[in-house]
Amino acid sequence: MKRFFTIFFVFTVGLVLSQAAFAQPSGPPFDDGETLTYEGKVSKIIQGIAVADLTFTVDRAEGSDFLIKAEARSKGTLLRLFRFSFLQRFESTIDDSDFRVVKTVKHDVQKDRVRDSEAEFDYGDKRVTWTETDPKEPMKPPRKIASEIEGATHDLISGVYSLRMLPLAVGKTFNLKVSDSGLVYDVPVKVTGREMQKTEIGKVMCFRVEPDVFGTGRLVEGKGSMVIWITDDARRIPVRSQVHASIGKIEIKLQSISTKKDPPQTAKKD
């Protein structure tokens, strides 16, 4: 289960596409203060056990860069069933003009293991530098990894929001550059269809997006597949993801959406 969080959070990476078409006259489809919450379930021996919650929040002062915060937290069922728990918090600073990540701060707890890290993206020097420390052992030398970057690059968080700014269409294929823990990965992504989805915000038509994140040299080693559904409307909300991996089938579904202006939005039950 130590790979569970990576696979759970890679749901966000599947939402990352290229920077090919960011110029949108109406501006970004998300507001300052928007909060999206999700629940993750795993099915293998037992069907549909809720094991984690995931939250994204947009924070931005007028005229400043975006600061997007994300948290993934395991539920008690994960500890009871698999003797494993995790908490991971991200803070991604995203350049307002080019919408590319400039800094990632991460706090990672897996059972008793705790790590803090920062990634700095220097587009002038074309380099990302990642530094990880162990807060339980402050005298221990930090771990560092540096990699070359070419053009706009994303982390796991900025990718979610970059996708929402792209003009998706069935049949389109994209490529992305995403950095995690100082390494940079290429991820091909295909838009393979449009499907109606029943969600917590109602029945909505969605694009079916399939990122290739599994395999040798990919973000997740080993065999697997992923599908993500993103609303075909002005909001471009990722409402559902389905991942097939060695630990079983993971379903991640939107639970609510709220902004500073509006209360949490959930569907009226049929």
C-alpha positions as CSV (number, residue, x, y, z in Angstrom):
1,M,0.0,0.0,0.0
2,K,3.0,2.4,0.1
3,R,2.3,3.1,-3.6
4,F,-1.3,4.0,-2.9
5,F,-0.8,7.7,-2.5
6,T,1.2,8.0,-5.7
7,I,-1.5,6.3,-7.7
8,F,-4.3,8.2,-5.8
9,F,-2.6,11.6,-6.4
10,V,-1.6,10.7,-10.0
11,F,-5.2,11.4,-10.8
12,T,-4.2,15.0,-10.9
13,V,-1.3,14.4,-13.2
14,G,-3.7,12.8,-15.7
15,L,-5.3,16.3,-15.8
16,V,-2.1,17.9,-17.0
17,L,-1.9,18.8,-20.7
18,S,0.4,20.9,-22.9
19,Q,0.6,24.7,-22.8
20,A,-0.4,24.8,-26.5
21,A,-3.5,27.0,-26.2
22,F,-3.7,29.0,-23.0
23,A,-5.0,32.2,-24.5
24,Q,-8.7,32.2,-23.4
25,P,-10.5,35.5,-23.8
26,S,-12.8,34.8,-20.9
27,G,-10.0,34.2,-18.4
28,P,-9.5,31.1,-16.2
29,P,-12.6,29.0,-15.5
30,F,-11.9,29.0,-11.7
31,D,-12.3,31.8,-9.2
32,D,-10.2,32.8,-6.2
33,G,-11.4,30.7,-3.3
34,E,-12.8,27.8,-5.4
35,T,-12.6,24.6,-3.4
36,L,-13.0,21.1,-5.0
37,T,-13.3,18.0,-2.7
38,Y,-13.0,14.4,-3.8
39,E,-13.3,11.0,-2.2
40,G,-11.2,8.0,-3.2
41,K,-12.4,4.4,-3.0
42,V,-10.5,1.1,-3.6
43,S,-11.9,-2.1,-4.9
44,K,-10.0,-5.4,-4.9
45,I,-10.9,-8.0,-2.3
46,I,-13.6,-5.7,-0.9
47,Q,-15.8,-3.6,-3.2
48,G,-15.7,0.2,-3.0
49,I,-14.0,1.0,0.3
50,A,-13.6,4.7,1.0
51,V,-9.9,5.2,1.8
52,A,-9.0,8.9,1.2
53,D,-10.2,12.5,0.7
54,L,-8.6,15.0,-1.6
55,T,-9.1,18.8,-1.6
56,F,-8.0,21.6,-3.9
57,T,-8.3,25.3,-3.1
58,V,-7.4,28.3,-5.3
59,D,-5.9,31.4,-3.5
60,R,-5.0,34.6,-5.4
61,A,-4.7,38.2,-4.5
62,E,-5.5,40.7,-7.3
63,G,-2.6,41.0,-9.7
64,S,-0.5,38.3,-8.0
65,D,0.5,34.8,-8.8
66,F,-1.9,31.8,-8.1
67,L,-1.3,29.8,-5.0
68,I,-3.1,26.5,-5.2
69,K,-3.2,24.3,-2.2
70,A,-4.0,20.6,-2.2
71,E,-4.3,18.0,0.5
72,A,-4.8,14.2,0.3
73,R,-5.6,12.5,3.6
74,S,-6.3,8.8,4.3
75,K,-9.4,7.7,6.0
76,G,-9.4,5.4,9.0
77,T,-10.5,2.4,6.8
78,L,-7.1,2.5,5.1
79,L,-5.3,2.1,8.4
80,R,-7.7,-0.6,9.7
81,L,-7.7,-2.7,6.5
82,F,-4.1,-2.2,5.3
83,R,-2.2,-0.8,8.3
84,F,-1.2,2.2,6.2
85,S,-2.0,5.9,6.5
86,F,-0.9,9.0,4.7
87,L,-1.2,12.8,4.7
88,Q,0.2,14.9,1.9
89,R,0.0,18.6,1.4
90,F,1.0,20.6,-1.6
91,E,1.4,24.4,-2.2
92,S,2.0,25.3,-5.8
93,T,2.9,28.8,-6.8
94,I,1.9,29.4,-10.4
95,D,3.0,32.3,-12.6
96,D,0.1,34.5,-13.5
97,S,1.2,35.5,-17.0
98,D,2.4,32.1,-18.3
99,F,0.5,29.8,-16.0
100,R,3.5,27.6,-15.3
101,V,4.7,26.4,-11.9
102,V,7.5,28.3,-10.2
103,K,7.6,26.7,-6.8
104,T,6.2,23.5,-5.1
105,V,6.2,23.0,-1.4
106,K,5.2,19.5,-0.1
107,H,4.7,17.9,3.3
108,D,4.5,14.1,3.1
109,V,3.6,11.8,5.9
110,Q,3.4,8.0,5.4
111,K,2.7,6.2,8.7
112,D,5.8,7.2,10.8
113,R,7.8,8.5,7.8
114,V,7.8,12.3,7.4
115,R,9.4,14.3,4.6
116,D,9.3,18.0,3.6
117,S,10.4,19.2,0.2
118,E,10.6,22.2,-2.1
119,A,11.1,22.4,-5.8
120,E,12.3,25.6,-7.5
121,F,11.7,26.1,-11.2
122,D,14.2,28.4,-12.9
123,Y,13.2,29.0,-16.4
124,G,16.1,31.2,-17.1
125,D,18.6,28.5,-16.3
126,K,16.2,25.8,-17.6
127,R,16.4,23.8,-14.4
128,V,14.2,22.5,-11.6
129,T,15.9,21.8,-8.3
130,W,14.2,19.7,-5.7
131,T,15.4,19.5,-2.0
132,E,13.9,17.0,0.5
133,T,14.6,17.1,4.3
134,D,13.6,14.9,7.2
135,P,12.1,17.0,10.0
136,K,12.7,14.2,12.5
137,E,16.4,14.3,11.7
138,P,17.3,18.0,11.2
139,M,21.1,17.2,11.2
140,K,20.7,14.8,8.3
141,P,22.0,16.2,5.0
142,P,19.1,17.1,2.6
143,R,18.5,15.0,-0.5
144,K,18.8,17.0,-3.7
145,I,17.9,16.3,-7.4
146,A,18.1,18.7,-10.3
147,S,16.8,18.2,-13.8
148,E,16.7,20.2,-17.0
149,I,13.4,21.7,-18.1
150,E,12.4,22.9,-21.5
151,G,9.5,25.3,-21.9
152,A,6.5,25.4,-19.6
153,T,6.6,22.7,-16.9
154,H,4.0,21.7,-14.3
155,D,3.9,19.9,-11.0
156,L,1.0,17.7,-10.0
157,I,-1.2,20.6,-9.0
158,S,-0.7,23.2,-11.6
159,G,-1.5,20.6,-14.2
160,V,-5.0,20.2,-12.9
161,Y,-5.8,23.8,-13.6
162,S,-3.8,24.1,-16.8
163,L,-6.1,21.5,-18.4
164,R,-9.2,23.4,-17.4
165,M,-7.9,26.3,-19.6
166,L,-7.5,24.2,-22.8
167,P,-10.1,23.7,-25.6
168,L,-10.6,20.0,-25.3
169,A,-12.1,18.1,-28.3
170,V,-12.6,14.4,-29.0
171,G,-9.7,13.0,-31.0
172,K,-7.1,15.5,-29.8
173,T,-3.7,14.2,-28.5
174,F,-1.5,16.2,-26.2
175,N,1.9,15.8,-24.6
176,L,3.0,17.2,-21.3
177,K,6.0,17.9,-19.2
178,V,5.4,17.3,-15.5
179,S,7.9,17.3,-12.7
180,D,7.7,15.4,-9.5
181,S,10.5,15.0,-6.9
182,G,13.0,16.7,-9.1
183,L,12.5,14.4,-12.1
184,V,10.7,15.4,-15.3
185,Y,8.3,13.1,-17.2
186,D,6.7,13.1,-20.6
187,V,3.0,12.1,-20.5
188,P,1.0,11.5,-23.6
189,V,-2.7,12.3,-23.2
190,K,-5.7,11.5,-25.5
191,V,-9.2,12.9,-25.5
192,T,-11.1,9.7,-26.5
193,G,-14.8,10.6,-26.2
194,R,-17.7,12.5,-24.6
195,E,-19.9,10.7,-22.1
196,M,-22.7,11.6,-19.7
197,Q,-21.7,11.3,-16.0
198,K,-24.0,11.2,-13.0
199,T,-22.1,13.3,-10.3
200,E,-22.6,15.1,-7.0
201,I,-23.3,18.3,-9.0
202,G,-25.8,16.6,-11.3
203,K,-25.8,14.8,-14.6
204,V,-23.2,16.5,-16.9
205,M,-21.6,15.8,-20.3
206,C,-17.9,15.2,-19.9
207,F,-14.8,14.7,-22.0
208,R,-13.2,11.3,-21.5
209,V,-9.4,11.8,-21.1
210,E,-6.8,9.0,-21.0
211,P,-3.3,9.9,-19.8
212,D,-0.5,7.4,-20.3
213,V,1.1,7.6,-16.8
214,F,2.0,3.9,-16.2
215,G,5.0,2.0,-17.5
216,T,8.8,2.1,-17.6
217,G,10.1,5.6,-17.4
218,R,6.6,6.9,-16.7
219,L,5.3,8.6,-13.5
220,V,4.2,5.3,-12.1
221,E,6.2,2.2,-12.7
222,G,4.3,-1.0,-13.6
223,K,1.1,-1.8,-15.4
224,G,-2.0,0.2,-15.2
225,S,-4.5,2.5,-16.9
226,M,-6.4,5.7,-16.1
227,V,-9.5,7.5,-17.4
228,I,-10.6,11.0,-16.3
229,W,-13.9,12.7,-16.9
230,I,-13.9,16.6,-17.2
231,T,-17.1,18.6,-17.7
232,D,-17.8,19.8,-21.2
233,D,-18.8,23.3,-20.1
234,A,-17.2,26.6,-19.2
235,R,-16.2,25.3,-15.8
236,R,-14.1,22.4,-17.0
237,I,-14.4,20.5,-13.6
238,P,-12.7,17.1,-13.3
239,V,-15.6,15.1,-11.8
240,R,-14.3,11.5,-11.8
241,S,-11.2,9.4,-12.3
242,Q,-10.8,5.7,-12.6
243,V,-7.5,4.0,-12.2
244,H,-6.7,0.3,-12.7
245,A,-3.4,-0.7,-10.9
246,S,-1.8,-3.6,-9.1
247,I,-3.5,-2.6,-5.8
248,G,-6.9,-2.8,-7.5
249,K,-9.4,-0.4,-9.0
250,I,-9.4,3.2,-7.6
251,E,-12.4,5.4,-8.1
252,I,-12.0,9.1,-7.3
253,K,-15.2,11.2,-7.5
254,L,-16.1,14.8,-6.9
255,Q,-18.0,15.4,-3.7
256,S,-18.5,19.2,-3.7
257,I,-17.5,22.5,-5.2
258,S,-17.7,25.9,-3.5
259,T,-16.3,29.4,-4.0
260,K,-16.1,32.5,-1.8
261,K,-19.4,33.7,-3.5
262,D,-21.3,30.5,-3.4
263,P,-21.9,27.8,-0.7
264,P,-20.8,24.2,-1.4
265,Q,-22.7,22.8,-4.5
266,T,-23.9,19.2,-4.4
267,A,-26.6,17.6,-6.5
268,K,-30.2,17.0,-5.5
269,K,-30.5,13.2,-5.2
270,D,-32.6,11.5,-7.8
